[in-house]
Amino acid sequence: MSKPRWACTTCGMYSARRDSVKRHIAKVHDGTGVIVSFIDYLVGRFSGAYAPGIRPTYMNKKTATTTVDYADTFRRELIRGLAERVINNHFNPPQYGGNSAKDQPSAGGFGGGYHFGEDDEVFGLRTFICDRCLLTGAIEVRFTNDRKVAKIQGLHVCNPVWVEANNSGLTDEERKESIKRMTAGLTAYLHNLSSQWTAGQPTLLIRKLKNPSADSLRLRHPAKPDKTIALQPVQEGIIELRSLREHAWIQRAINSGGKASLQPGELVEFCNIVKNTTFGFFKIYAEQPEEQPSTYLLMLANRKWMTPSST
């Protein structure tokens, strides 16, 4: 396993040996620098906490000639760009905007993030973290016009430049730390994405499964009857809730005929439960022990369509 690397916050000099960075700070910066992990230095560079620096040559400044290592400069800028992309995609998903799907390409393509278009055939979103290119993004889950196909789901394609930059610029420990931080913030990312996807007016739709043991539930697009989507509870996973006392928004949706607006705090709670999608199957237990639990599909409504009907 590769050793973690350390960096000088003053100039960006880095090494796998902490003592080497410490010696460098003492000799070059008169002991005024600070030692941090290399990944923390990248984060600090992007946020503006650390000023850009020139890699030291370890030559006598009186006799050294001014030279530029273009290969090293390119590598450093590539790593800096990698850190910028990772942090930006993780904490600041693209804002809603644009007037057409052409202007706002869909998620899951070559690159990352998510761009909102005018497409009304998107049923929901599924967030992900790629451990190869270190991208936090989202893919579309779409309706299909082929009854033999359950659903159309986007595919993430890694940018090979980012993958190569990760492989050559990050240690195993730095990669694991990045994935750990991204995973910890995935629910917040889903919440931010969901709020934008629903144009700041999240609406919860709920459908009770008539046959909980069925392999799948097929829904019809509300405005385009020829388009449907089939979801498999076993494949998607079933979330168990023992009581609705702490989830009044679910009870409100059930009581109001399967539809309810969510307050900001309720959207946060929904995202905390489903973790990485804008929809999910819930097995809800009755307050009375003798009553059988019921299975529901809960989903956030696309701002472009109304309630989908079961087929």
C-alpha positions as CSV (number, residue, x, y, z in Angstrom):
1,M,0.0,0.0,0.0
2,S,1.3,3.4,-0.9
3,K,2.3,5.7,1.9
4,P,0.4,9.0,2.4
5,R,2.2,12.1,1.3
6,W,2.8,15.4,3.1
7,A,3.0,19.0,1.7
8,C,4.3,22.4,2.6
9,T,1.5,24.9,2.7
10,T,3.8,27.8,1.7
11,C,5.1,26.5,-1.6
12,G,3.4,23.1,-2.2
13,M,6.6,21.0,-1.9
14,Y,5.5,17.5,-1.1
15,S,7.1,14.2,-0.1
16,A,6.2,10.8,1.3
17,R,8.6,11.5,4.1
18,R,7.2,13.9,6.7
19,D,10.7,14.7,8.0
20,S,11.7,15.8,4.5
21,V,8.9,18.4,4.4
22,K,9.8,19.5,7.9
23,R,13.4,19.9,6.9
24,H,12.4,21.8,3.8
25,I,10.3,24.3,5.9
26,A,13.1,24.8,8.3
27,K,15.7,25.5,5.6
28,V,13.7,27.3,2.9
29,H,11.0,29.1,4.8
30,D,12.8,29.7,8.2
31,G,10.3,27.4,9.9
32,T,7.2,29.4,9.1
33,G,5.5,26.8,6.9
34,V,2.9,24.3,8.0
35,I,2.8,20.5,7.2
36,V,-0.5,19.1,6.0
37,S,-1.5,15.9,4.1
38,F,-1.2,16.3,0.4
39,I,-4.9,15.9,-0.2
40,D,-5.6,18.6,2.4
41,Y,-3.1,20.9,0.5
42,L,-5.1,20.3,-2.7
43,V,-8.3,21.2,-1.0
44,G,-6.7,24.3,0.5
45,R,-5.3,25.4,-2.9
46,F,-8.7,25.2,-4.5
47,S,-10.4,27.1,-1.7
48,G,-7.8,29.8,-1.6
49,A,-6.5,29.0,1.8
50,Y,-3.0,28.3,0.4
51,A,-1.3,30.5,-2.1
52,P,0.2,28.9,-5.3
53,G,3.9,28.1,-5.0
54,I,6.7,27.1,-7.2
55,R,8.3,23.7,-6.6
56,P,11.8,24.2,-5.1
57,T,14.8,23.1,-7.0
58,Y,17.0,22.4,-4.0
59,M,19.8,24.3,-5.8
60,N,21.9,27.2,-4.5
61,K,19.8,30.3,-5.4
62,K,22.9,32.3,-6.3
63,T,24.2,29.8,-8.9
64,A,20.9,28.3,-10.1
65,T,19.6,29.3,-13.5
66,T,15.9,29.8,-14.1
67,T,14.5,26.7,-15.7
68,V,11.0,25.5,-16.2
69,D,10.1,21.8,-15.9
70,Y,7.2,21.7,-18.3
71,A,6.3,18.1,-17.6
72,D,6.3,18.7,-13.9
73,T,4.2,21.9,-14.3
74,F,1.7,20.0,-16.4
75,R,1.4,17.2,-13.8
76,R,1.0,19.7,-11.0
77,E,-1.7,21.6,-12.9
78,L,-3.5,18.4,-13.7
79,I,-3.6,17.4,-10.1
80,R,-4.8,20.8,-9.1
81,G,-7.5,20.6,-11.7
82,L,-8.4,17.1,-10.4
83,A,-8.8,18.5,-6.9
84,E,-10.9,21.4,-8.2
85,R,-13.2,19.1,-10.2
86,V,-13.7,16.6,-7.3
87,I,-14.5,19.4,-4.8
88,N,-16.7,21.3,-7.1
89,N,-18.8,18.3,-8.2
90,H,-19.1,17.1,-4.7
91,F,-20.1,20.3,-2.9
92,N,-21.6,22.4,-5.8
93,P,-23.7,20.3,-8.3
94,P,-24.6,22.4,-11.4
95,Q,-27.5,24.8,-10.8
96,Y,-30.7,24.6,-12.7
97,G,-30.8,26.6,-15.9
98,G,-31.1,26.6,-19.6
99,N,-34.1,26.4,-21.9
100,S,-33.6,23.1,-23.7
101,A,-32.3,19.6,-23.4
102,K,-29.7,20.6,-26.0
103,D,-28.4,23.3,-23.7
104,Q,-28.4,21.0,-20.7
105,P,-27.0,17.6,-21.6
106,S,-28.1,14.7,-19.4
107,A,-26.2,13.0,-16.6
108,G,-24.1,9.9,-16.9
109,G,-22.1,10.9,-20.0
110,F,-18.5,11.7,-20.5
111,G,-17.8,14.0,-17.6
112,G,-19.8,14.4,-14.5
113,G,-22.3,16.3,-12.4
114,Y,-25.9,16.7,-13.6
115,H,-27.5,19.3,-15.9
116,F,-31.2,19.9,-15.8
117,G,-33.0,19.9,-19.2
118,E,-36.6,20.1,-20.2
119,D,-37.0,16.3,-20.6
120,D,-40.3,15.1,-19.0
121,E,-39.5,11.4,-19.5
122,V,-37.1,11.2,-16.6
123,F,-38.7,9.3,-13.8
124,G,-36.0,9.8,-11.2
125,L,-32.4,10.3,-10.4
126,R,-29.8,7.9,-8.9
127,T,-26.6,9.4,-7.4
128,F,-23.3,7.6,-7.4
129,I,-19.6,7.9,-6.5
130,C,-17.1,6.6,-9.0
131,D,-14.0,5.2,-7.3
132,R,-12.0,5.4,-10.5
133,C,-12.4,9.0,-11.6
134,L,-13.6,10.2,-8.1
135,L,-16.7,11.8,-9.4
136,T,-19.9,12.5,-7.5
137,G,-22.8,12.6,-10.0
138,A,-26.2,11.4,-10.9
139,I,-27.7,9.3,-13.7
140,E,-31.3,9.4,-15.1
141,V,-33.8,6.6,-14.6
142,R,-36.2,7.0,-17.5
143,F,-39.5,5.7,-18.9
144,T,-39.4,3.4,-21.9
145,N,-41.8,2.6,-24.8
146,D,-40.8,-1.0,-24.9
147,R,-42.9,-3.3,-22.6
148,K,-40.1,-5.8,-22.6
149,V,-37.7,-3.3,-21.1
150,A,-38.1,-2.5,-17.4
151,K,-36.5,1.0,-17.6
152,I,-33.8,3.0,-19.3
153,Q,-31.0,3.9,-17.0
154,G,-28.0,6.2,-17.8
155,L,-24.5,4.9,-17.8
156,H,-21.5,6.8,-16.3
157,V,-18.4,6.8,-18.4
158,C,-15.1,7.8,-16.7
159,N,-13.0,10.5,-18.3
160,P,-9.6,8.6,-18.9
161,V,-7.7,11.8,-18.1
162,W,-9.2,12.0,-14.7
163,V,-8.6,8.3,-14.1
164,E,-4.9,8.6,-15.1
165,A,-4.5,11.7,-12.9
166,N,-5.9,9.8,-9.9
167,N,-3.7,6.8,-10.5
168,S,-0.6,8.9,-10.8
169,G,-1.3,11.8,-8.5
170,L,-3.0,10.2,-5.5
171,T,-1.8,7.5,-3.1
172,D,-4.1,4.7,-2.0
173,E,-4.7,6.4,1.4
174,E,-5.5,9.7,-0.3
175,R,-8.0,8.0,-2.7
176,K,-9.7,6.2,0.2
177,E,-9.9,9.5,2.2
178,S,-11.4,11.2,-0.8
179,I,-14.1,8.5,-1.3
180,K,-14.8,8.5,2.5
181,R,-15.4,12.3,2.4
182,M,-17.5,12.1,-0.7
183,T,-19.6,9.2,0.7
184,A,-20.2,11.2,3.9
185,G,-21.6,14.0,1.8
186,L,-23.7,11.9,-0.6
187,T,-27.0,12.5,1.2
188,A,-26.4,16.2,1.2
189,Y,-25.6,16.0,-2.5
190,L,-28.9,14.2,-3.1
191,H,-30.8,16.8,-1.2
192,N,-29.3,19.6,-3.2
193,L,-29.9,17.8,-6.4
194,S,-33.5,16.9,-5.5
195,S,-34.3,20.4,-4.5
196,Q,-33.1,21.7,-7.8
197,W,-34.8,18.9,-9.8
198,T,-38.1,19.7,-8.2
199,A,-37.6,23.5,-8.8
200,G,-37.6,24.1,-5.0
201,Q,-41.2,22.7,-4.7
202,P,-40.7,19.0,-3.8
203,T,-43.8,16.9,-4.1
204,L,-44.0,13.4,-2.7
205,L,-46.0,10.7,-4.5
206,I,-46.9,7.4,-2.9
207,R,-48.3,4.3,-4.4
208,K,-49.4,1.2,-2.4
209,L,-48.4,-2.1,-3.9
210,K,-51.5,-4.3,-4.3
211,N,-49.4,-7.3,-4.5
212,P,-46.2,-6.8,-2.4
213,S,-44.9,-10.2,-3.5
214,A,-44.9,-9.3,-7.2
215,D,-41.6,-9.2,-8.9
216,S,-42.1,-5.6,-10.2
217,L,-44.4,-2.6,-10.3
218,R,-45.0,-1.0,-13.7
219,L,-46.1,2.6,-13.8
220,R,-47.5,4.5,-16.8
221,H,-46.3,7.9,-17.8
222,P,-49.2,10.3,-16.9
223,A,-49.1,12.2,-20.2
224,K,-47.7,9.6,-22.5
225,P,-49.6,6.3,-22.1
226,D,-47.2,4.4,-24.4
227,K,-44.3,5.0,-22.1
228,T,-43.9,3.0,-18.8
229,I,-41.4,2.0,-16.2
230,A,-41.0,-1.2,-14.2
231,L,-39.3,-1.2,-10.8
232,Q,-38.3,-4.3,-8.9
233,P,-38.5,-4.0,-5.1
234,V,-36.0,-6.7,-4.6
235,Q,-33.5,-5.1,-6.9
236,E,-34.1,-1.6,-5.5
237,G,-34.2,-2.7,-1.9
238,I,-37.0,-2.3,0.6
239,I,-36.7,0.2,3.5
240,E,-38.5,-0.9,6.6
241,L,-40.3,1.7,8.8
242,R,-41.7,0.4,12.1
243,S,-43.8,3.5,12.8
244,L,-45.0,6.7,11.0
245,R,-45.1,8.8,14.1
246,E,-41.7,10.3,13.3
247,H,-42.5,10.6,9.6
248,A,-45.7,12.7,9.4
249,W,-45.0,13.6,5.8
250,I,-45.6,10.0,4.7
251,Q,-48.8,9.7,6.6
252,R,-49.9,13.1,5.1
253,A,-49.3,11.7,1.6
254,I,-51.3,8.6,2.4
255,N,-54.2,10.5,3.9
256,S,-54.3,13.0,1.0
257,G,-54.7,10.3,-1.7
258,G,-51.0,9.7,-2.5
259,K,-49.6,13.2,-2.9
260,A,-48.2,15.8,-0.6
261,S,-45.9,18.7,-0.7
262,L,-42.7,18.4,1.4
263,Q,-41.2,21.1,3.6
264,P,-37.5,21.7,3.4
265,G,-36.8,19.6,6.6
266,E,-39.0,16.8,5.3
267,L,-37.1,16.7,2.0
268,V,-33.9,16.3,4.1
269,E,-35.5,13.5,6.0
270,F,-36.6,11.7,2.8
271,C,-33.0,11.9,1.4
272,N,-31.5,10.7,4.6
273,I,-33.8,7.6,4.4
274,V,-33.4,6.7,0.7
275,K,-29.7,7.7,0.6
276,N,-29.0,7.8,-3.2
277,T,-32.2,8.0,-5.2
278,T,-35.3,10.2,-5.6
279,F,-37.5,7.1,-5.1
280,G,-37.7,4.0,-3.0
281,F,-39.8,1.1,-1.8
282,F,-41.0,1.2,1.9
283,K,-42.3,-1.5,4.0
284,I,-44.4,0.2,6.7
285,Y,-45.6,-1.6,9.7
286,A,-49.0,-0.9,11.2
287,E,-49.4,0.6,14.7
288,Q,-51.3,-2.5,15.7
289,P,-49.1,-5.6,15.9
290,E,-51.8,-7.9,14.5
291,E,-52.1,-5.9,11.3
292,Q,-50.0,-6.8,8.3
293,P,-47.4,-4.3,7.0
294,S,-48.0,-2.5,3.7
295,T,-45.5,-1.9,1.0
296,Y,-45.4,1.5,-0.8
297,L,-43.4,3.2,-3.5
298,L,-42.4,6.7,-2.5
299,M,-41.1,9.0,-5.2
300,L,-40.3,12.7,-5.8
301,A,-42.3,14.1,-8.7
302,N,-40.6,15.4,-11.7
303,R,-41.5,19.0,-12.1
304,K,-42.6,18.2,-15.7
305,W,-45.2,15.5,-15.0
306,M,-48.1,14.7,-12.7
307,T,-48.7,11.5,-10.8
308,P,-47.8,8.4,-12.8
309,S,-50.6,5.7,-12.8
310,S,-50.1,2.0,-12.3
311,T,-50.7,-0.3,-15.2
